[in-house]
Amino acid sequence: MRYYHNIPPVFDGHSKVLILGSFPSVKSREALFYYHHPQNRFWRVLSAVLGSPLPMTIGEKRDLLLRNGVALWDVISSCEIDGSSDVSITNALPNDLKLITDAADIKHIFTNGSAAHSLYNRLCRKITGIEAVKLPSSSPANAGYSLSMLISEWSAVSYALIE
Protein backbone atom coordinates (compact mmCIF):
# COMPACT_ATOMS: atom_id res chain seq x y z
CA MET A 1 0.00 0.00 0.00
CA ARG A 2 1.26 3.49 -0.86
CA TYR A 3 1.53 6.00 1.98
CA TYR A 4 1.93 9.77 1.70
CA HIS A 5 3.90 12.02 4.01
CA ASN A 6 1.32 13.92 6.04
CA ILE A 7 3.51 16.08 8.30
CA PRO A 8 4.70 19.51 7.16
CA PRO A 9 8.39 20.33 7.54
CA VAL A 10 9.53 22.41 10.49
CA PHE A 11 11.78 25.31 9.47
CA ASP A 12 11.98 29.07 9.18
CA GLY A 13 14.32 31.61 7.61
CA HIS A 14 16.75 31.24 10.54
CA SER A 15 17.28 27.48 10.11
CA LYS A 16 20.95 26.57 9.58
CA VAL A 17 20.87 22.79 9.93
CA LEU A 18 18.47 20.30 8.36
CA ILE A 19 17.86 16.90 9.97
CA LEU A 20 16.23 14.32 7.73
CA GLY A 21 14.56 11.07 8.63
CA SER A 22 13.42 8.56 6.05
CA PHE A 23 9.60 8.46 6.41
CA PRO A 24 7.34 8.97 9.45
CA SER A 25 6.53 5.94 11.58
CA VAL A 26 2.95 4.79 12.02
CA LYS A 27 2.80 6.55 15.41
CA SER A 28 4.17 9.78 13.93
CA ARG A 29 1.71 9.68 11.02
CA GLU A 30 -1.13 9.20 13.50
CA ALA A 31 0.06 12.07 15.74
CA LEU A 32 0.96 14.29 12.78
CA PHE A 33 4.40 15.05 14.20
CA TYR A 34 7.91 13.66 14.06
CA TYR A 35 9.36 10.95 16.27
CA HIS A 36 6.18 10.46 18.23
CA HIS A 37 6.82 6.86 19.29
CA PRO A 38 7.68 7.07 23.01
CA GLN A 39 10.64 4.69 22.62
CA ASN A 40 12.28 6.71 19.86
CA ARG A 41 15.17 8.62 21.41
CA PHE A 42 15.23 11.53 18.96
CA TRP A 43 13.86 14.19 21.33
CA ARG A 44 15.97 13.01 24.28
CA VAL A 45 19.10 13.10 22.13
CA LEU A 46 18.40 16.43 20.46
CA SER A 47 17.45 18.21 23.67
CA ALA A 48 20.64 16.94 25.34
CA VAL A 49 22.78 18.01 22.39
CA LEU A 50 21.18 21.46 22.37
CA GLY A 51 21.37 21.83 26.15
CA SER A 52 17.61 22.25 26.49
CA PRO A 53 14.93 20.65 28.66
CA LEU A 54 13.19 17.66 27.12
CA PRO A 55 10.19 18.92 25.13
CA MET A 56 6.94 17.12 25.87
CA THR A 57 4.33 18.69 23.61
CA ILE A 58 4.37 19.18 19.85
CA GLY A 59 4.54 22.93 20.45
CA GLU A 60 7.58 22.54 22.71
CA LYS A 61 9.25 20.27 20.14
CA ARG A 62 8.63 22.73 17.33
CA ASP A 63 9.93 25.57 19.52
CA LEU A 64 13.09 23.62 20.40
CA LEU A 65 13.86 23.17 16.71
CA LEU A 66 13.15 26.71 15.59
CA ARG A 67 14.78 28.39 18.60
CA ASN A 68 17.99 26.53 17.81
CA GLY A 69 18.06 26.95 14.01
CA VAL A 70 17.19 23.33 13.25
CA ALA A 71 14.92 22.34 10.37
CA LEU A 72 13.30 18.89 10.38
CA TRP A 73 11.72 16.84 7.61
CA ASP A 74 11.99 13.48 5.89
CA VAL A 75 13.57 12.43 2.62
CA ILE A 76 10.49 10.63 1.31
CA SER A 77 7.18 12.20 0.24
CA SER A 78 5.50 8.87 -0.53
CA CYS A 79 6.38 5.20 -0.62
CA GLU A 80 5.21 1.67 -0.05
CA ILE A 81 6.11 0.57 3.46
CA ASP A 82 5.16 -2.19 5.89
CA GLY A 83 4.35 -0.55 9.22
CA SER A 84 7.31 1.59 10.24
CA SER A 85 10.09 -0.60 8.84
CA ASP A 86 12.65 1.37 6.82
CA VAL A 87 13.97 -1.84 5.27
CA SER A 88 10.54 -2.46 3.71
CA ILE A 89 10.46 0.90 1.86
CA THR A 90 9.96 0.58 -1.89
CA ASN A 91 8.98 2.92 -4.72
CA ALA A 92 10.06 5.99 -2.76
CA LEU A 93 9.52 9.47 -4.12
CA PRO A 94 11.45 12.37 -2.56
CA ASN A 95 10.20 15.43 -0.75
CA ASP A 96 11.15 18.71 -2.43
CA LEU A 97 13.94 19.76 -0.08
CA LYS A 98 14.39 22.97 -2.08
CA LEU A 99 11.34 24.20 -0.16
CA ILE A 100 13.66 24.46 2.85
CA THR A 101 17.05 25.11 1.23
CA ASP A 102 15.64 28.01 -0.83
CA ALA A 103 14.00 29.62 2.23
CA ALA A 104 16.79 29.14 4.78
CA ASP A 105 20.57 29.27 4.73
CA ILE A 106 21.07 25.55 5.33
CA LYS A 107 24.78 24.86 5.74
CA HIS A 108 24.60 21.27 7.02
CA ILE A 109 22.34 18.29 6.46
CA PHE A 110 22.25 15.36 8.86
CA THR A 111 20.44 12.09 8.26
CA ASN A 112 18.91 10.06 11.06
CA GLY A 113 20.19 6.56 10.27
CA SER A 114 21.40 4.55 7.31
CA ALA A 115 18.11 4.35 5.43
CA ALA A 116 17.62 8.11 5.46
CA HIS A 117 21.24 8.59 4.39
CA SER A 118 21.03 6.14 1.52
CA LEU A 119 17.70 7.55 0.32
CA TYR A 120 19.00 11.12 0.55
CA ASN A 121 22.08 10.29 -1.50
CA ARG A 122 20.02 8.46 -4.11
CA LEU A 123 17.07 10.86 -4.38
CA CYS A 124 18.08 14.33 -3.15
CA ARG A 125 21.85 14.92 -3.06
CA LYS A 126 22.14 16.16 -6.64
CA ILE A 127 19.28 18.60 -6.11
CA THR A 128 20.49 20.20 -2.86
CA GLY A 129 24.20 20.02 -3.64
CA ILE A 130 24.86 19.51 0.07
CA GLU A 131 26.73 16.49 1.41
CA ALA A 132 24.84 14.85 4.28
CA VAL A 133 26.40 13.52 7.46
CA LYS A 134 24.98 10.18 8.56
CA LEU A 135 24.12 10.01 12.26
CA PRO A 136 23.20 6.78 14.03
CA SER A 137 19.47 6.15 14.09
CA SER A 138 17.54 7.30 17.14
CA SER A 139 15.12 4.41 16.60
CA PRO A 140 14.66 1.87 19.40
CA ALA A 141 15.56 -0.75 16.77
CA ASN A 142 19.12 0.62 16.92
CA ALA A 143 19.78 -1.14 20.22
CA GLY A 144 23.54 -1.16 19.60
CA TYR A 145 23.68 2.51 20.54
CA SER A 146 23.03 3.59 24.11
CA LEU A 147 21.52 6.99 24.79
CA SER A 148 24.93 8.36 25.80
CA MET A 149 26.52 7.01 22.60
CA LEU A 150 23.80 8.66 20.51
CA ILE A 151 24.26 11.98 22.32
CA SER A 152 27.99 11.82 21.68
CA GLU A 153 27.56 11.15 17.94
CA TRP A 154 24.72 13.64 17.52
CA SER A 155 26.79 16.42 19.15
CA ALA A 156 27.91 17.10 15.56
CA VAL A 157 24.60 18.97 15.20
CA SER A 158 25.49 21.44 17.95
CA TYR A 159 28.96 21.99 16.46
CA ALA A 160 27.41 22.69 13.04
CA LEU A 161 25.09 25.27 14.58
CA ILE A 162 27.98 27.37 15.95
CA GLU A 163 29.93 27.52 12.69
Backbone as JSON Lines, residues from 0, in Angstrom:
{"i":0,"aa":"M","n":[0.84,-1.19,0.0],"ca":[0.0,0.0,0.0],"c":[0.88,1.25,0.0]}
{"i":1,"aa":"R","n":[0.5,2.25,-0.77],"ca":[1.26,3.49,-0.86],"c":[0.81,4.44,0.25]}
{"i":2,"aa":"Y","n":[1.79,5.03,0.93],"ca":[1.53,6.0,1.98],"c":[2.14,7.33,1.58]}
{"i":3,"aa":"Y","n":[1.49,8.41,2.02],"ca":[1.93,9.77,1.7],"c":[2.32,10.49,2.98]}
{"i":4,"aa":"H","n":[3.41,11.24,2.87],"ca":[3.9,12.02,4.01],"c":[2.84,13.05,4.38]}
{"i":5,"aa":"N","n":[2.42,13.04,5.63],"ca":[1.32,13.92,6.04],"c":[1.72,14.95,7.11]}
{"i":6,"aa":"I","n":[3.03,15.14,7.28],"ca":[3.51,16.08,8.3],"c":[4.31,17.18,7.61]}
{"i":7,"aa":"P","n":[3.93,18.44,7.8],"ca":[4.7,19.51,7.16],"c":[6.1,19.62,7.77]}
{"i":8,"aa":"P","n":[7.05,20.13,6.99],"ca":[8.39,20.33,7.54],"c":[8.37,21.42,8.6]}
{"i":9,"aa":"V","n":[9.35,21.36,9.49],"ca":[9.53,22.41,10.49],"c":[10.8,23.18,10.09]}
{"i":10,"aa":"F","n":[10.65,24.45,9.82],"ca":[11.78,25.31,9.47],"c":[11.31,26.76,9.45]}
{"i":11,"aa":"D","n":[12.27,27.67,9.44],"ca":[11.98,29.07,9.18],"c":[13.22,29.66,8.53]}
{"i":12,"aa":"G","n":[13.21,30.96,8.29],"ca":[14.32,31.61,7.61],"c":[15.61,31.62,8.4]}
{"i":13,"aa":"H","n":[15.56,31.26,9.69],"ca":[16.75,31.24,10.54],"c":[17.36,29.84,10.65]}
{"i":14,"aa":"S","n":[16.77,28.86,10.02],"ca":[17.28,27.48,10.11],"c":[18.65,27.4,9.42]}
{"i":15,"aa":"K","n":[19.59,26.73,10.1],"ca":[20.95,26.57,9.58],"c":[21.28,25.11,9.29]}
{"i":16,"aa":"V","n":[20.6,24.22,10.0],"ca":[20.87,22.79,9.93],"c":[19.56,22.09,9.59]}
{"i":17,"aa":"L","n":[19.64,21.09,8.72],"ca":[18.47,20.3,8.36],"c":[18.72,18.86,8.78]}
{"i":18,"aa":"I","n":[17.81,18.31,9.58],"ca":[17.86,16.9,9.97],"c":[16.77,16.18,9.2]}
{"i":19,"aa":"L","n":[17.16,15.09,8.55],"ca":[16.23,14.32,7.73],"c":[16.09,12.89,8.23]}
{"i":20,"aa":"G","n":[14.85,12.48,8.41],"ca":[14.56,11.07,8.63],"c":[14.22,10.46,7.28]}
{"i":21,"aa":"S","n":[13.8,9.22,7.3],"ca":[13.42,8.56,6.05],"c":[11.95,8.84,5.73]}
{"i":22,"aa":"F","n":[11.04,8.33,6.58],"ca":[9.6,8.46,6.41],"c":[8.98,8.31,7.79]}
{"i":23,"aa":"P","n":[7.91,9.04,8.1],"ca":[7.34,8.97,9.45],"c":[6.85,7.57,9.81]}
{"i":24,"aa":"S","n":[7.04,7.21,11.06],"ca":[6.53,5.94,11.58],"c":[5.0,5.98,11.63]}
{"i":25,"aa":"V","n":[4.4,4.85,11.87],"ca":[2.95,4.79,12.02],"c":[2.5,5.73,13.13]}
{"i":26,"aa":"K","n":[3.17,5.69,14.28],"ca":[2.8,6.55,15.41],"c":[2.92,8.04,15.05]}
{"i":27,"aa":"S","n":[3.98,8.39,14.33],"ca":[4.17,9.78,13.93],"c":[3.11,10.22,12.93]}
{"i":28,"aa":"R","n":[2.77,9.35,11.99],"ca":[1.71,9.68,11.02],"c":[0.38,9.87,11.73]}
{"i":29,"aa":"E","n":[0.11,9.06,12.74],"ca":[-1.13,9.2,13.5],"c":[-1.16,10.51,14.29]}
{"i":30,"aa":"A","n":[-0.02,10.87,14.89],"ca":[0.06,12.07,15.74],"c":[0.29,13.35,14.93]}
{"i":31,"aa":"L","n":[0.65,13.18,13.66],"ca":[0.96,14.29,12.78],"c":[2.17,15.1,13.24]}
{"i":32,"aa":"F","n":[3.14,14.39,13.85],"ca":[4.4,15.05,14.2],"c":[5.51,14.01,14.31]}
{"i":33,"aa":"Y","n":[6.72,14.5,14.17],"ca":[7.91,13.66,14.06],"c":[8.3,12.95,15.35]}
{"i":34,"aa":"Y","n":[8.79,11.75,15.17],"ca":[9.36,10.95,16.27],"c":[8.42,10.88,17.47]}
{"i":35,"aa":"H","n":[7.2,10.48,17.19],"ca":[6.18,10.46,18.23],"c":[6.17,9.16,19.05]}
{"i":36,"aa":"H","n":[6.79,8.12,18.52],"ca":[6.82,6.86,19.29],"c":[7.59,7.11,20.58]}
{"i":37,"aa":"P","n":[7.04,6.75,21.73],"ca":[7.68,7.07,23.01],"c":[9.05,6.41,23.2]}
{"i":38,"aa":"Q","n":[9.34,5.34,22.47],"ca":[10.64,4.69,22.62],"c":[11.69,5.25,21.69]}
{"i":39,"aa":"N","n":[11.29,6.09,20.73],"ca":[12.28,6.71,19.86],"c":[13.03,7.75,20.69]}
{"i":40,"aa":"R","n":[14.33,7.78,20.55],"ca":[15.17,8.62,21.41],"c":[15.5,9.98,20.8]}
{"i":41,"aa":"F","n":[14.9,10.3,19.67],"ca":[15.23,11.53,18.96],"c":[15.15,12.76,19.86]}
{"i":42,"aa":"W","n":[14.03,12.96,20.55],"ca":[13.86,14.19,21.33],"c":[14.76,14.21,22.55]}
{"i":43,"aa":"R","n":[15.02,13.05,23.15],"ca":[15.97,13.01,24.28],"c":[17.37,13.37,23.81]}
{"i":44,"aa":"V","n":[17.77,12.84,22.67],"ca":[19.1,13.1,22.13],"c":[19.23,14.56,21.73]}
{"i":45,"aa":"L","n":[18.29,15.06,20.95],"ca":[18.4,16.43,20.46],"c":[18.36,17.44,21.59]}
{"i":46,"aa":"S","n":[17.5,17.25,22.56],"ca":[17.45,18.21,23.67],"c":[18.75,18.19,24.46]}
{"i":47,"aa":"A","n":[19.35,17.02,24.64],"ca":[20.64,16.94,25.34],"c":[21.73,17.64,24.54]}
{"i":48,"aa":"V","n":[21.78,17.4,23.26],"ca":[22.78,18.01,22.39],"c":[22.65,19.53,22.37]}
{"i":49,"aa":"L","n":[21.42,20.02,22.41],"ca":[21.18,21.46,22.37],"c":[21.18,22.1,23.75]}
{"i":50,"aa":"G","n":[21.34,21.3,24.79],"ca":[21.37,21.83,26.15],"c":[20.04,22.41,26.59]}
{"i":51,"aa":"S","n":[18.96,21.77,26.19],"ca":[17.61,22.25,26.49],"c":[16.82,21.2,27.25]}
{"i":52,"aa":"P","n":[15.81,21.63,28.0],"ca":[14.93,20.65,28.66],"c":[14.22,19.78,27.61]}
{"i":53,"aa":"L","n":[13.88,18.58,28.01],"ca":[13.19,17.66,27.12],"c":[11.8,18.21,26.78]}
{"i":54,"aa":"P","n":[11.51,18.43,25.49],"ca":[10.19,18.92,25.13],"c":[9.16,17.8,25.23]}
{"i":55,"aa":"M","n":[7.98,18.13,25.69],"ca":[6.94,17.12,25.87],"c":[5.8,17.26,24.86]}
{"i":56,"aa":"T","n":[5.45,18.47,24.52],"ca":[4.33,18.69,23.61],"c":[4.85,18.97,22.2]}
{"i":57,"aa":"I","n":[3.98,18.86,21.23],"ca":[4.37,19.18,19.85],"c":[4.82,20.64,19.76]}
{"i":58,"aa":"G","n":[4.14,21.52,20.44],"ca":[4.54,22.93,20.45],"c":[5.93,23.13,21.02]}
{"i":59,"aa":"E","n":[6.24,22.44,22.11],"ca":[7.58,22.54,22.71],"c":[8.64,21.96,21.78]}
{"i":60,"aa":"K","n":[8.3,20.89,21.08],"ca":[9.25,20.27,20.14],"c":[9.53,21.21,18.97]}
{"i":61,"aa":"R","n":[8.48,21.78,18.43],"ca":[8.63,22.73,17.33],"c":[9.47,23.93,17.79]}
{"i":62,"aa":"D","n":[9.19,24.43,18.98],"ca":[9.93,25.57,19.52],"c":[11.41,25.23,19.71]}
{"i":63,"aa":"L","n":[11.7,24.04,20.22],"ca":[13.09,23.62,20.4],"c":[13.84,23.68,19.07]}
{"i":64,"aa":"L","n":[13.22,23.17,18.03],"ca":[13.86,23.17,16.71],"c":[14.09,24.59,16.22]}
{"i":65,"aa":"L","n":[13.04,25.38,16.16],"ca":[13.15,26.71,15.59],"c":[14.03,27.65,16.41]}
{"i":66,"aa":"R","n":[13.96,27.56,17.72],"ca":[14.78,28.39,18.6],"c":[16.27,28.13,18.4]}
{"i":67,"aa":"N","n":[16.6,26.91,17.96],"ca":[17.99,26.53,17.81],"c":[18.47,26.49,16.35]}
{"i":68,"aa":"G","n":[17.64,26.91,15.41],"ca":[18.06,26.95,14.01],"c":[18.07,25.6,13.32]}
{"i":69,"aa":"V","n":[17.24,24.69,13.81],"ca":[17.19,23.33,13.25],"c":[15.9,23.15,12.44]}
{"i":70,"aa":"A","n":[16.06,22.71,11.21],"ca":[14.92,22.34,10.37],"c":[14.78,20.82,10.43]}
{"i":71,"aa":"L","n":[13.56,20.33,10.28],"ca":[13.3,18.89,10.38],"c":[12.29,18.47,9.33]}
{"i":72,"aa":"W","n":[12.64,17.41,8.61],"ca":[11.72,16.84,7.61],"c":[12.16,15.42,7.34]}
{"i":73,"aa":"D","n":[11.62,14.82,6.31],"ca":[11.99,13.48,5.89],"c":[12.36,13.5,4.42]}
{"i":74,"aa":"V","n":[13.14,12.54,4.01],"ca":[13.57,12.43,2.62],"c":[12.4,12.09,1.71]}
{"i":75,"aa":"I","n":[11.51,11.22,2.16],"ca":[10.49,10.63,1.31],"c":[9.14,11.35,1.42]}
{"i":76,"aa":"S","n":[8.53,11.61,0.27],"ca":[7.18,12.2,0.24],"c":[6.11,11.11,0.17]}
{"i":77,"aa":"S","n":[6.43,9.99,-0.49],"ca":[5.5,8.87,-0.53],"c":[6.28,7.6,-0.85]}
{"i":78,"aa":"C","n":[5.72,6.48,-0.39],"ca":[6.38,5.2,-0.62],"c":[5.43,4.07,-0.26]}
{"i":79,"aa":"E","n":[5.87,2.87,-0.56],"ca":[5.21,1.67,-0.05],"c":[6.06,1.21,1.12]}
{"i":80,"aa":"I","n":[5.4,0.93,2.24],"ca":[6.11,0.57,3.46],"c":[5.23,-0.35,4.3]}
{"i":81,"aa":"D","n":[5.86,-1.31,4.95],"ca":[5.16,-2.19,5.89],"c":[5.35,-1.61,7.28]}
{"i":82,"aa":"G","n":[4.27,-1.11,7.88],"ca":[4.35,-0.55,9.22],"c":[5.28,0.64,9.27]}
{"i":83,"aa":"S","n":[6.33,0.52,10.09],"ca":[7.31,1.59,10.24],"c":[8.71,1.14,9.84]}
{"i":84,"aa":"S","n":[8.81,0.02,9.16],"ca":[10.09,-0.6,8.84],"c":[10.79,0.05,7.65]}
{"i":85,"aa":"D","n":[11.89,0.75,7.9],"ca":[12.65,1.37,6.82],"c":[13.12,0.35,5.78]}
{"i":86,"aa":"V","n":[13.46,-0.84,6.22],"ca":[13.97,-1.84,5.27],"c":[12.89,-2.29,4.29]}
{"i":87,"aa":"S","n":[11.63,-2.05,4.6],"ca":[10.54,-2.46,3.71],"c":[10.17,-1.38,2.69]}
{"i":88,"aa":"I","n":[10.8,-0.21,2.75],"ca":[10.46,0.9,1.86],"c":[10.77,0.55,0.41]}
{"i":89,"aa":"T","n":[9.77,0.74,-0.45],"ca":[9.96,0.58,-1.89],"c":[9.24,1.72,-2.6]}
{"i":90,"aa":"N","n":[9.62,1.91,-3.85],"ca":[8.98,2.92,-4.72],"c":[8.9,4.29,-4.05]}
{"i":91,"aa":"A","n":[10.01,4.71,-3.47],"ca":[10.06,5.99,-2.76],"c":[10.17,7.16,-3.72]}
{"i":92,"aa":"L","n":[9.41,8.2,-3.42],"ca":[9.52,9.47,-4.12],"c":[9.98,10.52,-3.11]}
{"i":93,"aa":"P","n":[10.88,11.43,-3.52],"ca":[11.45,12.37,-2.56],"c":[10.57,13.58,-2.26]}
{"i":94,"aa":"N","n":[10.74,14.12,-1.06],"ca":[10.2,15.43,-0.75],"c":[11.02,16.47,-1.51]}
{"i":95,"aa":"D","n":[10.44,17.63,-1.76],"ca":[11.15,18.71,-2.43],"c":[11.91,19.52,-1.37]}
{"i":96,"aa":"L","n":[13.14,19.12,-1.12],"ca":[13.94,19.76,-0.08],"c":[14.29,21.2,-0.42]}
{"i":97,"aa":"K","n":[14.14,21.59,-1.68],"ca":[14.39,22.97,-2.08],"c":[13.42,23.92,-1.35]}
{"i":98,"aa":"L","n":[12.28,23.41,-0.93],"ca":[11.34,24.2,-0.16],"c":[12.05,24.79,1.06]}
{"i":99,"aa":"I","n":[12.92,24.0,1.67],"ca":[13.66,24.46,2.85],"c":[14.95,25.16,2.45]}
{"i":100,"aa":"T","n":[15.73,24.54,1.56],"ca":[17.05,25.11,1.23],"c":[16.94,26.45,0.49]}
{"i":101,"aa":"D","n":[15.83,26.71,-0.18],"ca":[15.64,28.01,-0.83],"c":[15.18,29.08,0.17]}
{"i":102,"aa":"A","n":[14.55,28.67,1.26],"ca":[14.0,29.62,2.23],"c":[14.94,29.9,3.4]}
{"i":103,"aa":"A","n":[15.89,29.0,3.63],"ca":[16.79,29.14,4.78],"c":[18.23,28.89,4.31]}
{"i":104,"aa":"D","n":[19.15,29.42,5.06],"ca":[20.57,29.27,4.73],"c":[21.1,27.98,5.36]}
{"i":105,"aa":"I","n":[20.67,26.85,4.8],"ca":[21.07,25.55,5.33],"c":[22.52,25.27,4.95]}
{"i":106,"aa":"K","n":[23.36,25.12,5.96],"ca":[24.78,24.86,5.74],"c":[25.12,23.38,5.91]}
{"i":107,"aa":"H","n":[24.31,22.67,6.72],"ca":[24.6,21.27,7.02],"c":[23.31,20.46,6.97]}
{"i":108,"aa":"I","n":[23.43,19.25,6.44],"ca":[22.34,18.29,6.46],"c":[22.81,17.05,7.19]}
{"i":109,"aa":"F","n":[21.99,16.59,8.11],"ca":[22.25,15.36,8.86],"c":[21.12,14.38,8.59]}
{"i":110,"aa":"T","n":[21.46,13.12,8.45],"ca":[20.44,12.09,8.26],"c":[20.38,11.21,9.5]}
{"i":111,"aa":"N","n":[19.15,10.88,9.88],"ca":[18.91,10.06,11.06],"c":[18.89,8.59,10.63]}
{"i":112,"aa":"G","n":[20.07,7.98,10.59],"ca":[20.19,6.56,10.27],"c":[20.6,6.27,8.84]}
{"i":113,"aa":"S","n":[20.89,5.01,8.61],"ca":[21.4,4.55,7.31],"c":[20.37,4.65,6.2]}
{"i":114,"aa":"A","n":[19.13,4.3,6.48],"ca":[18.11,4.35,5.43],"c":[17.92,5.77,4.93]}
{"i":115,"aa":"A","n":[17.79,6.72,5.85],"ca":[17.62,8.11,5.46],"c":[18.83,8.59,4.66]}
{"i":116,"aa":"H","n":[20.02,8.17,5.07],"ca":[21.24,8.59,4.39],"c":[21.3,8.04,2.96]}
{"i":117,"aa":"S","n":[21.01,6.77,2.83],"ca":[21.03,6.14,1.52],"c":[19.98,6.76,0.6]}
{"i":118,"aa":"L","n":[18.77,6.95,1.11],"ca":[17.7,7.55,0.32],"c":[18.04,8.99,-0.06]}
{"i":119,"aa":"Y","n":[18.6,9.74,0.85],"ca":[19.0,11.12,0.55],"c":[20.01,11.14,-0.58]}
{"i":120,"aa":"N","n":[21.05,10.3,-0.47],"ca":[22.08,10.29,-1.5],"c":[21.53,9.87,-2.86]}
{"i":121,"aa":"R","n":[20.59,8.96,-2.86],"ca":[20.02,8.46,-4.11],"c":[19.02,9.43,-4.72]}
{"i":122,"aa":"L","n":[18.2,10.08,-3.87],"ca":[17.07,10.86,-4.38],"c":[17.24,12.39,-4.32]}
{"i":123,"aa":"C","n":[18.08,12.89,-3.42],"ca":[18.08,14.33,-3.15],"c":[19.43,15.03,-3.27]}
{"i":124,"aa":"R","n":[20.5,14.31,-3.14],"ca":[21.85,14.92,-3.06],"c":[22.15,15.83,-4.24]}
{"i":125,"aa":"K","n":[21.85,15.37,-5.43],"ca":[22.14,16.16,-6.64],"c":[21.33,17.45,-6.66]}
{"i":126,"aa":"I","n":[20.15,17.43,-6.1],"ca":[19.28,18.6,-6.11],"c":[19.74,19.65,-5.1]}
{"i":127,"aa":"T","n":[20.08,19.23,-3.89],"ca":[20.49,20.2,-2.86],"c":[21.94,20.62,-3.03]}
{"i":128,"aa":"G","n":[22.77,19.73,-3.52],"ca":[24.2,20.02,-3.64],"c":[24.91,20.03,-2.31]}
{"i":129,"aa":"I","n":[24.27,19.51,-1.27],"ca":[24.86,19.51,0.07],"c":[25.13,18.07,0.5]}
{"i":130,"aa":"E","n":[26.35,17.81,0.89],"ca":[26.73,16.49,1.41],"c":[26.06,16.3,2.78]}
{"i":131,"aa":"A","n":[25.48,15.13,3.0],"ca":[24.84,14.85,4.28],"c":[25.77,14.04,5.17]}
{"i":132,"aa":"V","n":[25.67,14.29,6.45],"ca":[26.4,13.52,7.46],"c":[25.43,12.49,8.04]}
{"i":133,"aa":"K","n":[25.83,11.23,8.01],"ca":[24.98,10.18,8.56],"c":[25.2,10.07,10.07]}
{"i":134,"aa":"L","n":[24.1,10.21,10.82],"ca":[24.12,10.01,12.26],"c":[23.47,8.67,12.57]}
{"i":135,"aa":"P","n":[23.85,8.05,13.68],"ca":[23.2,6.78,14.03],"c":[21.72,7.0,14.33]}
{"i":136,"aa":"S","n":[20.91,6.05,13.92],"ca":[19.47,6.15,14.09],"c":[19.06,6.27,15.55]}
{"i":137,"aa":"S","n":[18.09,7.14,15.78],"ca":[17.54,7.3,17.14],"c":[16.46,6.27,17.43]}
{"i":138,"aa":"S","n":[16.17,5.42,16.47],"ca":[15.12,4.41,16.6],"c":[15.44,3.41,17.71]}
{"i":139,"aa":"P","n":[14.42,2.92,18.4],"ca":[14.66,1.87,19.4],"c":[15.2,0.59,18.76]}
{"i":140,"aa":"A","n":[15.01,0.42,17.46],"ca":[15.56,-0.75,16.77],"c":[17.08,-0.71,16.71]}
{"i":141,"aa":"N","n":[17.66,0.47,16.91],"ca":[19.12,0.62,16.92],"c":[19.64,0.39,18.34]}
{"i":142,"aa":"A","n":[19.44,-0.82,18.83],"ca":[19.78,-1.14,20.22],"c":[21.28,-1.15,20.48]}
{"i":143,"aa":"G","n":[22.09,-1.16,19.43],"ca":[23.54,-1.16,19.6],"c":[24.08,0.16,20.11]}
{"i":144,"aa":"Y","n":[23.26,1.19,20.06],"ca":[23.68,2.51,20.54],"c":[22.91,2.86,21.8]}
{"i":145,"aa":"S","n":[23.65,3.11,22.87],"ca":[23.03,3.59,24.11],"c":[22.67,5.06,23.93]}
{"i":146,"aa":"L","n":[21.88,5.58,24.83],"ca":[21.52,6.99,24.79],"c":[22.77,7.87,24.84]}
{"i":147,"aa":"S","n":[23.71,7.54,25.7],"ca":[24.93,8.36,25.8],"c":[25.77,8.28,24.53]}
{"i":148,"aa":"M","n":[25.8,7.14,23.87],"ca":[26.52,7.01,22.6],"c":[25.85,7.87,21.52]}
{"i":149,"aa":"L","n":[24.52,7.84,21.49],"ca":[23.8,8.66,20.51],"c":[24.08,10.15,20.75]}
{"i":150,"aa":"I","n":[24.02,10.57,21.99],"ca":[24.26,11.98,22.32],"c":[25.66,12.38,21.87]}
{"i":151,"aa":"S","n":[26.62,11.53,22.09],"ca":[27.99,11.82,21.68],"c":[28.09,12.0,20.16]}
{"i":152,"aa":"E","n":[27.51,11.08,19.41],"ca":[27.56,11.15,17.94],"c":[26.76,12.34,17.4]}
{"i":153,"aa":"W","n":[25.59,12.56,17.99],"ca":[24.72,13.64,17.52],"c":[25.22,15.03,17.94]}
{"i":154,"aa":"S","n":[26.24,15.11,18.77],"ca":[26.79,16.42,19.15],"c":[27.31,17.16,17.92]}
{"i":155,"aa":"A","n":[27.51,16.45,16.82],"ca":[27.91,17.1,15.56],"c":[26.89,18.17,15.16]}
{"i":156,"aa":"V","n":[25.64,17.98,15.52],"ca":[24.6,18.97,15.2],"c":[24.9,20.28,15.93]}
{"i":157,"aa":"S","n":[25.23,20.21,17.2],"ca":[25.49,21.44,17.95],"c":[26.73,22.15,17.43]}
{"i":158,"aa":"Y","n":[27.75,21.39,17.03],"ca":[28.96,21.99,16.46],"c":[28.64,22.69,15.14]}
{"i":159,"aa":"A","n":[27.79,22.1,14.33],"ca":[27.41,22.69,13.04],"c":[26.64,24.0,13.25]}
{"i":160,"aa":"L","n":[25.89,24.08,14.31],"ca":[25.09,25.27,14.58],"c":[25.94,26.48,14.99]}
{"i":161,"aa":"I","n":[27.15,26.24,15.51],"ca":[27.98,27.37,15.95],"c":[28.99,27.79,14.89]}
{"i":162,"aa":"E","n":[29.0,27.12,13.76],"ca":[29.93,27.52,12.69],"c":[29.51,28.82,12.08]}
